[in-house]
Amino acid sequence: MSMDVHLQAFSGTEDDAHAEIRAMGWYPLASDVAPEHNEPHFHPFDSIVYIVDGVLRFHDVATGEFHVCPPGTRIDDLGENLHREDHEGYRAIVGFRDDPAVMFAGMLTKDAST
């Protein structure tokens, strides 16, 4: 599998990202991601990532593609997609099928509704 990257998929505002996620019946979570330069990995959950500030750069191991994702980009990460990140930090509103307050109990410091 691979991630689906949609450039210019939404306005790039947090309000629009929240609205799209809620319209799907999913749960939004605001996330400020620190700079990362990591090894290939995958996330054991489905998510849809809306970039609202900064630029996410990642290598999709399955396709060999290197993606540059500025604000307005939506990334559908459904399934266990092996990827490697190489970026200087970004802000995203991430949609989860399940409530992130339950998924990440004890790990979150922010309210999932923000």
A tleap script that builds the chain and sets N, CA, C and O, in Angstrom:
source leaprc.protein.ff14SB
mol = sequence {
  NMET SER MET ASP VAL HIE LEU GLN ALA PHE
  SER GLY THR GLU ASP ASP ALA HIE ALA GLU
  ILE ARG ALA MET GLY TRP TYR PRO LEU ALA
  SER ASP VAL ALA PRO GLU HIE ASN GLU PRO
  HIE PHE HIE PRO PHE ASP SER ILE VAL TYR
  ILE VAL ASP GLY VAL LEU ARG PHE HIE ASP
  VAL ALA THR GLY GLU PHE HIE VAL CYS PRO
  PRO GLY THR ARG ILE ASP ASP LEU GLY GLU
  ASN LEU HIE ARG GLU ASP HIE GLU GLY TYR
  ARG ALA ILE VAL GLY PHE ARG ASP ASP PRO
  ALA VAL MET PHE ALA GLY MET LEU THR LYS
  ASP ALA SER CTHR
}
set mol.1.N position { 0.830 -1.179 0.000 }
set mol.1.CA position { 0.000 0.000 0.000 }
set mol.1.C position { 0.872 1.238 0.000 }
set mol.1.O position { 2.068 1.172 0.283 }
set mol.2.N position { 0.267 2.359 -0.318 }
set mol.2.CA position { 0.972 3.631 -0.250 }
set mol.2.C position { 0.000 4.715 0.194 }
set mol.2.O position { -1.218 4.540 0.159 }
set mol.3.N position { 0.563 5.819 0.606 }
set mol.3.CA position { -0.250 6.952 1.020 }
set mol.3.C position { -0.710 7.717 -0.205 }
set mol.3.O position { 0.011 7.817 -1.198 }
set mol.4.N position { -1.931 8.263 -0.126 }
set mol.4.CA position { -2.455 9.111 -1.201 }
set mol.4.C position { -2.240 10.559 -0.804 }
set mol.4.O position { -2.738 11.009 0.228 }
set mol.5.N position { -1.496 11.291 -1.628 }
set mol.5.CA position { -1.194 12.695 -1.372 }
set mol.5.C position { -2.015 13.541 -2.331 }
set mol.5.O position { -1.977 13.344 -3.546 }
set mol.6.N position { -2.763 14.494 -1.761 }
set mol.6.CA position { -3.624 15.382 -2.549 }
set mol.6.C position { -3.182 16.819 -2.296 }
set mol.6.O position { -3.514 17.404 -1.266 }
set mol.7.N position { -2.426 17.389 -3.247 }
set mol.7.CA position { -1.990 18.775 -3.129 }
set mol.7.C position { -3.176 19.699 -3.387 }
set mol.7.O position { -4.056 19.374 -4.185 }
set mol.8.N position { -3.200 20.843 -2.718 }
set mol.8.CA position { -4.268 21.835 -2.866 }
set mol.8.C position { -5.646 21.200 -2.712 }
set mol.8.O position { -6.561 21.492 -3.482 }
set mol.9.N position { -5.789 20.329 -1.710 }
set mol.9.CA position { -7.037 19.596 -1.490 }
set mol.9.C position { -8.047 20.381 -0.665 }
set mol.9.O position { -9.244 20.093 -0.701 }
set mol.10.N position { -7.563 21.375 0.079 }
set mol.10.CA position { -8.455 22.207 0.883 }
set mol.10.C position { -7.806 23.578 1.037 }
set mol.10.O position { -6.683 23.786 0.578 }
set mol.11.N position { -8.502 24.512 1.676 }
set mol.11.CA position { -8.031 25.898 1.756 }
set mol.11.C position { -6.750 26.077 2.548 }
set mol.11.O position { -6.060 27.084 2.394 }
set mol.12.N position { -6.425 25.107 3.397 }
set mol.12.CA position { -5.239 25.225 4.236 }
set mol.12.C position { -5.530 25.791 5.611 }
set mol.12.O position { -4.614 25.945 6.419 }
set mol.13.N position { -6.802 26.107 5.899 }
set mol.13.CA position { -7.129 26.637 7.218 }
set mol.13.C position { -7.510 25.516 8.179 }
set mol.13.O position { -8.006 24.466 7.771 }
set mol.14.N position { -7.269 25.761 9.448 }
set mol.14.CA position { -7.619 24.776 10.463 }
set mol.14.C position { -9.126 24.541 10.512 }
set mol.14.O position { -9.579 23.408 10.675 }
set mol.15.N position { -9.901 25.622 10.370 }
set mol.15.CA position { -11.365 25.478 10.399 }
set mol.15.C position { -11.863 24.553 9.298 }
set mol.15.O position { -12.727 23.710 9.537 }
set mol.16.N position { -11.320 24.707 8.091 }
set mol.16.CA position { -11.748 23.838 6.986 }
set mol.16.C position { -11.332 22.389 7.213 }
set mol.16.O position { -12.088 21.468 6.903 }
set mol.17.N position { -10.142 22.189 7.750 }
set mol.17.CA position { -9.693 20.820 8.045 }
set mol.17.C position { -10.610 20.181 9.085 }
set mol.17.O position { -11.037 19.038 8.921 }
set mol.18.N position { -10.911 20.915 10.150 }
set mol.18.CA position { -11.830 20.400 11.174 }
set mol.18.C position { -13.178 20.039 10.564 }
set mol.18.O position { -13.734 18.980 10.855 }
set mol.19.N position { -13.698 20.918 9.721 }
set mol.19.CA position { -15.018 20.690 9.111 }
set mol.19.C position { -15.009 19.443 8.236 }
set mol.19.O position { -15.946 18.645 8.289 }
set mol.20.N position { -13.966 19.265 7.435 }
set mol.20.CA position { -13.902 18.088 6.564 }
set mol.20.C position { -13.815 16.797 7.384 }
set mol.20.O position { -14.462 15.802 7.057 }
set mol.21.N position { -13.026 16.822 8.431 }
set mol.21.CA position { -12.869 15.626 9.264 }
set mol.21.C position { -14.182 15.289 9.961 }
set mol.21.O position { -14.594 14.129 9.987 }
set mol.22.N position { -14.834 16.290 10.520 }
set mol.22.CA position { -16.106 16.046 11.203 }
set mol.22.C position { -17.185 15.573 10.228 }
set mol.22.O position { -18.023 14.745 10.585 }
set mol.23.N position { -17.166 16.095 8.996 }
set mol.23.CA position { -18.148 15.677 7.984 }
set mol.23.C position { -17.995 14.195 7.647 }
set mol.23.O position { -18.965 13.550 7.250 }
set mol.24.N position { -16.796 13.652 7.801 }
set mol.24.CA position { -16.557 12.226 7.558 }
set mol.24.C position { -16.971 11.375 8.759 }
set mol.24.O position { -17.002 10.148 8.672 }
set mol.25.N position { -17.288 12.029 9.876 }
set mol.25.CA position { -17.600 11.290 11.094 }
set mol.25.C position { -16.362 10.863 11.856 }
set mol.25.O position { -16.446 10.016 12.745 }
set mol.26.N position { -15.203 11.440 11.519 }
set mol.26.CA position { -13.954 11.118 12.195 }
set mol.26.C position { -13.684 12.159 13.285 }
set mol.26.O position { -14.449 13.110 13.445 }
set mol.27.N position { -12.595 11.974 14.030 }
set mol.27.CA position { -12.211 12.831 15.138 }
set mol.27.C position { -10.979 13.649 14.764 }
set mol.27.O position { -9.969 13.074 14.358 }
set mol.28.N position { -11.034 14.988 14.892 }
set mol.28.CA position { -9.860 15.811 14.591 }
set mol.28.C position { -8.946 15.988 15.798 }
set mol.28.O position { -9.395 16.002 16.944 }
set mol.29.N position { -7.664 16.121 15.513 }
set mol.29.CA position { -6.671 16.398 16.547 }
set mol.29.C position { -5.639 17.352 15.957 }
set mol.29.O position { -5.028 17.043 14.933 }
set mol.30.N position { -5.436 18.509 16.591 }
set mol.30.CA position { -4.400 19.447 16.164 }
set mol.30.C position { -3.048 18.908 16.633 }
set mol.30.O position { -2.914 18.452 17.769 }
set mol.31.N position { -2.059 18.964 15.756 }
set mol.31.CA position { -0.751 18.401 16.086 }
set mol.31.C position { 0.371 19.290 15.559 }
set mol.31.O position { 0.452 19.558 14.360 }
set mol.32.N position { 1.235 19.745 16.467 }
set mol.32.CA position { 2.453 20.455 16.089 }
set mol.32.C position { 3.575 19.430 16.095 }
set mol.32.O position { 3.988 18.949 17.150 }
set mol.33.N position { 4.058 19.107 14.919 }
set mol.33.CA position { 5.053 18.047 14.778 }
set mol.33.C position { 6.448 18.667 14.735 }
set mol.33.O position { 6.738 19.525 13.901 }
set mol.34.N position { 7.294 18.221 15.640 }
set mol.34.CA position { 8.678 18.705 15.702 }
set mol.34.C position { 9.463 18.195 14.495 }
set mol.34.O position { 9.066 17.213 13.868 }
set mol.35.N position { 10.570 18.853 14.166 }
set mol.35.CA position { 11.405 18.362 13.068 }
set mol.35.C position { 11.752 16.889 13.256 }
set mol.35.O position { 12.041 16.439 14.365 }
set mol.36.N position { 11.718 16.149 12.148 }
set mol.36.CA position { 12.031 14.717 12.197 }
set mol.36.C position { 12.857 14.321 10.988 }
set mol.36.O position { 12.649 14.810 9.877 }
set mol.37.N position { 13.778 13.442 11.227 }
set mol.37.CA position { 14.608 12.824 10.192 }
set mol.37.C position { 14.755 11.379 10.665 }
set mol.37.O position { 15.704 11.052 11.379 }
set mol.38.N position { 13.826 10.522 10.273 }
set mol.38.CA position { 13.753 9.202 10.884 }
set mol.38.C position { 13.919 8.067 9.882 }
set mol.38.O position { 14.027 8.279 8.674 }
set mol.39.N position { 13.935 6.885 10.415 }
set mol.39.CA position { 14.058 5.657 9.625 }
set mol.39.C position { 12.665 5.217 9.162 }
set mol.39.O position { 11.664 5.678 9.709 }
set mol.40.N position { 12.588 4.340 8.169 }
set mol.40.CA position { 11.275 3.857 7.715 }
set mol.40.C position { 10.467 3.252 8.865 }
set mol.40.O position { 10.978 2.490 9.686 }
set mol.41.N position { 9.191 3.622 8.888 }
set mol.41.CA position { 8.270 3.157 9.922 }
set mol.41.C position { 6.847 3.262 9.391 }
set mol.41.O position { 6.630 3.806 8.309 }
set mol.42.N position { 5.898 2.759 10.125 }
set mol.42.CA position { 4.489 2.937 9.784 }
set mol.42.C position { 3.726 3.206 11.065 }
set mol.42.O position { 4.218 2.954 12.165 }
set mol.43.N position { 2.520 3.721 10.909 }
set mol.43.CA position { 1.655 4.000 12.043 }
set mol.43.C position { 0.578 2.916 12.100 }
set mol.43.O position { -0.021 2.597 11.073 }
set mol.44.N position { 0.323 2.349 13.267 }
set mol.44.CA position { -0.632 1.239 13.383 }
set mol.44.C position { -2.085 1.700 13.509 }
set mol.44.O position { -2.867 1.113 14.256 }
set mol.45.N position { -2.436 2.752 12.775 }
set mol.45.CA position { -3.796 3.277 12.779 }
set mol.45.C position { -4.006 4.048 11.484 }
set mol.45.O position { -3.042 4.481 10.852 }
set mol.46.N position { -5.254 4.220 11.090 }
set mol.46.CA position { -5.592 5.016 9.917 }
set mol.46.C position { -5.667 6.485 10.310 }
set mol.46.O position { -6.118 6.820 11.405 }
set mol.47.N position { -5.220 7.358 9.410 }
set mol.47.CA position { -5.334 8.794 9.654 }
set mol.47.C position { -5.413 9.536 8.325 }
set mol.47.O position { -4.981 9.049 7.280 }
set mol.48.N position { -5.980 10.724 8.409 }
set mol.48.CA position { -5.992 11.643 7.278 }
set mol.48.C position { -5.391 12.937 7.795 }
set mol.48.O position { -5.899 13.537 8.742 }
set mol.49.N position { -4.310 13.358 7.166 }
set mol.49.CA position { -3.511 14.478 7.650 }
set mol.49.C position { -3.761 15.697 6.773 }
set mol.49.O position { -3.627 15.633 5.551 }
set mol.50.N position { -4.124 16.800 7.402 }
set mol.50.CA position { -4.341 18.077 6.721 }
set mol.50.C position { -3.230 19.028 7.152 }
set mol.50.O position { -3.188 19.436 8.313 }
set mol.51.N position { -2.338 19.383 6.247 }
set mol.51.CA position { -1.222 20.280 6.561 }
set mol.51.C position { -1.750 21.712 6.565 }
set mol.51.O position { -2.335 22.173 5.584 }
set mol.52.N position { -1.529 22.427 7.710 }
set mol.52.CA position { -2.016 23.804 7.815 }
set mol.52.C position { -0.888 24.818 7.974 }
set mol.52.O position { -1.113 26.013 7.780 }
set mol.53.N position { 0.317 24.376 8.319 }
set mol.53.CA position { 1.454 25.290 8.439 }
set mol.53.C position { 2.743 24.475 8.310 }
set mol.53.O position { 2.809 23.325 8.745 }
set mol.54.N position { 3.749 25.078 7.715 }
set mol.54.CA position { 5.007 24.370 7.513 }
set mol.54.C position { 4.896 23.417 6.326 }
set mol.54.O position { 3.910 23.432 5.589 }
set mol.55.N position { 5.916 22.598 6.157 }
set mol.55.CA position { 5.963 21.673 5.024 }
set mol.55.C position { 6.394 20.290 5.521 }
set mol.55.O position { 7.443 20.138 6.147 }
set mol.56.N position { 5.567 19.294 5.229 }
set mol.56.CA position { 5.917 17.900 5.525 }
set mol.56.C position { 6.612 17.325 4.295 }
set mol.56.O position { 6.111 17.428 3.176 }
set mol.57.N position { 7.750 16.732 4.518 }
set mol.57.CA position { 8.469 16.032 3.453 }
set mol.57.C position { 8.624 14.590 3.901 }
set mol.57.O position { 9.073 14.318 5.015 }
set mol.58.N position { 8.244 13.656 3.014 }
set mol.58.CA position { 8.403 12.253 3.377 }
set mol.58.C position { 8.640 11.397 2.144 }
set mol.58.O position { 8.265 11.756 1.028 }
set mol.59.N position { 9.273 10.257 2.380 }
set mol.59.CA position { 9.571 9.275 1.347 }
set mol.59.C position { 8.609 8.114 1.532 }
set mol.59.O position { 8.574 7.505 2.601 }
set mol.60.N position { 7.831 7.801 0.510 }
set mol.60.CA position { 6.915 6.661 0.533 }
set mol.60.C position { 7.712 5.451 0.055 }
set mol.60.O position { 8.058 5.352 -1.122 }
set mol.61.N position { 7.998 4.542 0.965 }
set mol.61.CA position { 8.867 3.404 0.658 }
set mol.61.C position { 8.248 2.507 -0.414 }
set mol.61.O position { 8.967 1.979 -1.262 }
set mol.62.N position { 6.922 2.326 -0.388 }
set mol.62.CA position { 6.265 1.429 -1.351 }
set mol.62.C position { 6.404 1.912 -2.788 }
set mol.62.O position { 6.598 1.106 -3.698 }
set mol.63.N position { 6.306 3.220 -2.998 }
set mol.63.CA position { 6.362 3.746 -4.368 }
set mol.63.C position { 7.720 4.320 -4.734 }
set mol.63.O position { 8.022 4.512 -5.911 }
set mol.64.N position { 8.546 4.596 -3.718 }
set mol.64.CA position { 9.837 5.231 -3.962 }
set mol.64.C position { 9.734 6.735 -4.141 }
set mol.64.O position { 10.741 7.398 -4.388 }
set mol.65.N position { 8.528 7.285 -4.022 }
set mol.65.CA position { 8.331 8.716 -4.235 }
set mol.65.C position { 8.695 9.526 -2.998 }
set mol.65.O position { 8.498 9.086 -1.865 }
set mol.66.N position { 9.238 10.732 -3.244 }
set mol.66.CA position { 9.502 11.697 -2.180 }
set mol.66.C position { 8.482 12.803 -2.333 }
set mol.66.O position { 8.419 13.438 -3.385 }
set mol.67.N position { 7.678 13.050 -1.306 }
set mol.67.CA position { 6.590 14.031 -1.373 }
set mol.67.C position { 6.945 15.285 -0.591 }
set mol.67.O position { 7.528 15.216 0.491 }
set mol.68.N position { 6.585 16.431 -1.156 }
set mol.68.CA position { 6.699 17.728 -0.503 }
set mol.68.C position { 5.271 18.229 -0.337 }
set mol.68.O position { 4.567 18.453 -1.322 }
set mol.69.N position { 4.837 18.406 0.930 }
set mol.69.CA position { 3.442 18.671 1.245 }
set mol.69.C position { 3.280 19.997 1.974 }
set mol.69.O position { 3.435 20.045 3.194 }
set mol.70.N position { 2.968 21.086 1.251 }
set mol.70.CA position { 2.771 22.396 1.873 }
set mol.70.C position { 1.347 22.521 2.431 }
set mol.70.O position { 0.538 21.609 2.262 }
set mol.71.N position { 1.038 23.638 3.090 }
set mol.71.CA position { -0.333 23.847 3.565 }
set mol.71.C position { -1.346 23.673 2.429 }
set mol.71.O position { -1.097 24.066 1.289 }
set mol.72.N position { -2.483 23.079 2.764 }
set mol.72.CA position { -3.509 22.775 1.771 }
set mol.72.C position { -3.445 21.337 1.286 }
set mol.72.O position { -4.324 20.890 0.550 }
set mol.73.N position { -2.398 20.598 1.699 }
set mol.73.CA position { -2.243 19.202 1.300 }
set mol.73.C position { -3.002 18.286 2.257 }
set mol.73.O position { -2.980 18.482 3.472 }
set mol.74.N position { -3.674 17.285 1.690 }
set mol.74.CA position { -4.301 16.224 2.485 }
set mol.74.C position { -3.589 14.919 2.158 }
set mol.74.O position { -3.361 14.608 0.989 }
set mol.75.N position { -3.237 14.159 3.186 }
set mol.75.CA position { -2.555 12.873 3.017 }
set mol.75.C position { -3.427 11.794 3.634 }
set mol.75.O position { -3.707 11.823 4.833 }
set mol.76.N position { -3.852 10.851 2.822 }
set mol.76.CA position { -4.646 9.727 3.301 }
set mol.76.C position { -3.695 8.590 3.628 }
set mol.76.O position { -3.115 7.970 2.736 }
set mol.77.N position { -3.544 8.327 4.918 }
set mol.77.CA position { -2.639 7.273 5.391 }
set mol.77.C position { -3.504 6.150 5.952 }
set mol.77.O position { -3.686 6.024 7.163 }
set mol.78.N position { -4.025 5.344 5.047 }
set mol.78.CA position { -4.928 4.260 5.413 }
set mol.78.C position { -4.199 2.938 5.243 }
set mol.78.O position { -3.769 2.597 4.141 }
set mol.79.N position { -4.062 2.209 6.315 }
set mol.79.CA position { -3.271 0.984 6.282 }
set mol.79.C position { -1.889 1.256 6.840 }
set mol.79.O position { -1.582 2.381 7.236 }
set mol.80.N position { -1.078 0.253 6.871 }
set mol.80.CA position { 0.269 0.371 7.421 }
set mol.80.C position { 1.243 0.699 6.294 }
set mol.80.O position { 1.812 -0.192 5.663 }
set mol.81.N position { 1.423 1.999 6.057 }
set mol.81.CA position { 2.233 2.485 4.947 }
set mol.81.C position { 3.636 2.847 5.427 }
set mol.81.O position { 3.819 3.769 6.222 }
set mol.82.N position { 4.614 2.109 4.931 }
set mol.82.CA position { 5.997 2.333 5.312 }
set mol.82.C position { 6.493 3.639 4.692 }
set mol.82.O position { 6.411 3.835 3.480 }
set mol.83.N position { 7.009 4.526 5.544 }
set mol.83.CA position { 7.497 5.817 5.077 }
set mol.83.C position { 8.617 6.303 5.994 }
set mol.83.O position { 8.811 5.801 7.101 }
set mol.84.N position { 9.342 7.296 5.493 }
set mol.84.CA position { 10.422 7.932 6.245 }
set mol.84.C position { 10.230 9.435 6.127 }
set mol.84.O position { 10.062 9.956 5.024 }
set mol.85.N position { 10.255 10.136 7.255 }
set mol.85.CA position { 10.050 11.583 7.263 }
set mol.85.C position { 11.379 12.327 7.316 }
set mol.85.O position { 12.340 11.878 7.941 }
set mol.86.N position { 11.409 13.477 6.642 }
set mol.86.CA position { 12.591 14.332 6.625 }
set mol.86.C position { 12.092 15.765 6.482 }
set mol.86.O position { 11.966 16.275 5.369 }
set mol.87.N position { 11.804 16.419 7.622 }
set mol.87.CA position { 11.221 17.759 7.573 }
set mol.87.C position { 11.668 18.584 8.771 }
set mol.87.O position { 12.271 18.065 9.711 }
set mol.88.N position { 11.366 19.864 8.723 }
set mol.88.CA position { 11.758 20.797 9.779 }
set mol.88.C position { 10.593 21.172 10.682 }
set mol.88.O position { 10.663 22.176 11.391 }
set mol.89.N position { 9.533 20.390 10.670 }
set mol.89.CA position { 8.376 20.630 11.522 }
set mol.89.C position { 7.206 21.188 10.735 }
set mol.89.O position { 7.387 21.852 9.715 }
set mol.90.N position { 6.021 20.915 11.213 }
set mol.90.CA position { 4.801 21.403 10.572 }
set mol.90.C position { 3.649 21.310 11.557 }
set mol.90.O position { 3.762 20.675 12.605 }
set mol.91.N position { 2.541 21.950 11.209 }
set mol.91.CA position { 1.308 21.845 11.991 }
set mol.91.C position { 0.265 21.182 11.105 }
set mol.91.O position { 0.128 21.506 9.926 }
set mol.92.N position { -0.463 20.250 11.696 }
set mol.92.CA position { -1.498 19.534 10.950 }
set mol.92.C position { -2.725 19.348 11.822 }
set mol.92.O position { -2.646 19.335 13.051 }
set mol.93.N position { -3.853 19.204 11.161 }
set mol.93.CA position { -5.063 18.717 11.807 }
set mol.93.C position { -5.201 17.294 11.278 }
set mol.93.O position { -5.316 17.071 10.073 }
set mol.94.N position { -5.187 16.344 12.194 }
set mol.94.CA position { -5.194 14.934 11.811 }
set mol.94.C position { -6.548 14.340 12.155 }
set mol.94.O position { -7.054 14.505 13.266 }
set mol.95.N position { -7.127 13.646 11.182 }
set mol.95.CA position { -8.392 12.964 11.403 }
set mol.95.C position { -8.161 11.502 11.718 }
set mol.95.O position { -7.398 10.820 11.033 }
set mol.96.N position { -8.828 11.023 12.762 }
set mol.96.CA position { -8.753 9.626 13.171 }
set mol.96.C position { -10.146 9.012 13.156 }
set mol.96.O position { -11.117 9.654 13.555 }
set mol.97.N position { -10.242 7.788 12.702 }
set mol.97.CA position { -11.509 7.061 12.696 }
set mol.97.C position { -12.008 6.848 14.129 }
set mol.97.O position { -13.206 6.941 14.400 }
set mol.98.N position { -11.074 6.562 15.037 }
set mol.98.CA position { -11.395 6.354 16.446 }
set mol.98.C position { -10.972 7.577 17.252 }
set mol.98.O position { -10.088 8.328 16.839 }
set mol.99.N position { -11.599 7.767 18.388 }
set mol.99.CA position { -11.322 8.913 19.243 }
set mol.99.C position { -9.863 8.893 19.700 }
set mol.99.O position { -9.446 7.947 20.369 }
set mol.100.N position { -9.068 9.931 19.348 }
set mol.100.CA position { -7.652 9.934 19.737 }
set mol.100.C position { -7.462 10.005 21.253 }
set mol.100.O position { -6.425 9.573 21.756 }
set mol.101.N position { -8.429 10.535 21.984 }
set mol.101.CA position { -8.315 10.575 23.441 }
set mol.101.C position { -8.297 9.157 24.012 }
set mol.101.O position { -7.694 8.915 25.057 }
set mol.102.N position { -8.952 8.233 23.335 }
set mol.102.CA position { -8.943 6.835 23.746 }
set mol.102.C position { -7.721 6.126 23.159 }
set mol.102.O position { -7.038 5.378 23.858 }
set mol.103.N position { -7.447 6.365 21.867 }
set mol.103.CA position { -6.318 5.716 21.194 }
set mol.103.C position { -4.987 6.008 21.881 }
set mol.103.O position { -4.147 5.122 22.039 }
set mol.104.N position { -4.812 7.260 22.283 }
set mol.104.CA position { -3.532 7.699 22.841 }
set mol.104.C position { -3.666 8.071 24.312 }
set mol.104.O position { -2.965 8.966 24.784 }
set mol.105.N position { -4.529 7.420 25.023 }
set mol.105.CA position { -4.763 7.721 26.440 }
set mol.105.C position { -3.438 7.806 27.192 }
set mol.105.O position { -2.592 6.916 27.104 }
set mol.106.N position { -3.285 8.890 27.924 }
set mol.106.CA position { -2.062 9.078 28.700 }
set mol.106.C position { -0.933 9.747 27.935 }
set mol.106.O position { 0.029 10.216 28.543 }
set mol.107.N position { -1.035 9.800 26.603 }
set mol.107.CA position { 0.041 10.393 25.802 }
set mol.107.C position { -0.287 11.816 25.381 }
set mol.107.O position { 0.631 12.595 25.121 }
set mol.108.N position { -1.565 12.188 25.304 }
set mol.108.CA position { -1.961 13.499 24.805 }
set mol.108.C position { -1.932 14.549 25.905 }
set mol.108.O position { -2.308 14.285 27.047 }
set mol.109.N position { -1.481 15.739 25.542 }
set mol.109.CA position { -1.500 16.846 26.475 }
set mol.109.C position { -2.535 17.878 26.091 }
set mol.109.O position { -2.817 18.789 26.870 }
set mol.110.N position { -3.114 17.756 24.895 }
set mol.110.CA position { -4.107 18.707 24.411 }
set mol.110.C position { -5.447 18.021 24.285 }
set mol.110.O position { -5.522 16.802 24.131 }
set mol.111.N position { -6.497 18.804 24.349 }
set mol.111.CA position { -7.845 18.310 24.142 }
set mol.111.C position { -7.994 17.949 22.667 }
set mol.111.O position { -7.626 18.741 21.800 }
set mol.112.N position { -8.523 16.780 22.374 }
set mol.112.CA position { -8.669 16.304 20.993 }
set mol.112.C position { -9.631 17.147 20.200 }
set mol.112.O position { -9.641 17.049 18.973 }
set mol.113.N position { -10.440 17.973 20.833 }
set mol.113.CA position { -11.411 18.775 20.093 }
set mol.113.C position { -10.851 20.095 19.636 }
set mol.113.O position { -11.565 20.852 18.978 }
set mol.114.N position { -9.606 20.417 19.950 }
set mol.114.CA position { -9.028 21.724 19.560 }
set mol.114.C position { -8.488 21.660 18.169 }
set mol.114.O position { -7.964 22.653 17.664 }
savepdb mol mol.pdb
quit
